[in-house]
Amino acid sequence: MNPWTCAALICLAGALGGAVNALISDNGFVLPTVRRAIWCPGFLANILIGAFAAFASWSFYGSGAGVELGIINEPRAVLSLKFSALAGVFLVGVAGAKWITNEVDKKLLKESVKIAGTKKLTDEECEKLVEGPALQVLTRVEQA
């Protein structure tokens, strides 16, 4: 199989993994935004990061690691792509996108704590603030 076709299928599987991460995360399919100097990647970045993580994993550790691309359009190795490889890179895409999502959520929650520390809130208000995704928590803390 042509290595570029394999690479495209690998990237597609990783992109689907990134989309699944956006679907199962609390944030959903939101567009990229910046809140209080924190970049929130949104679902488009999840898809791109999932595709990149999948391609990198396949290139480093999968059957793509053994491919030596020739100067002419013919690769020097025969390449095969199994469903197990596609399933593996799909999971790598989910995990790669989830890692980015968690890092952004951590920054948003740190900013929320910094803002909440300057306010006098009752116990009931505190309980309401922490419900939902990190971006909503930050919004609620800013409005409190």
C-alpha positions, 0 to 999 in steps of 0.5 A: 500500500502507498505510504501516503495513503496509509498516513492519510488513513492514520490521520483520519482515524486520529482526527476521529479520535479527537472528535470523539474527545470533543464529544465526550468532554464537558466542553462539547463542540465549541470554537477556539477562544481566548479567555483571560489570556488562556487559549481554549482550543475547541473541537477543531484543535482537538481534531488536529491534535488527534490527527497529529498524535496518531500520525506521530505514534504510527510513525514512531512505533507502528508500521510507519516506523519501518518505511524509508521514503525514496527520493523517487515516488517509490518507497523502499519498503512494502507497507500494510495497514491493519485494523488494529493499527487504525484502532490503536491510532484512534485511541491515541487521537482520543488520548492526545486530544484529551491531554490538551483538554485537561491542560487547558481545563487545569489553567482555567480552574487555576484562574478561577481559584485566583479570582474566587480567592478575592471574593466573599462567597457563601458555602451555597455560592461555592457549591454552585460555582464548581458545577460544570466544565472549567470554562463555565466555572470561570464564567460563574466566578467572574460573575459572582 
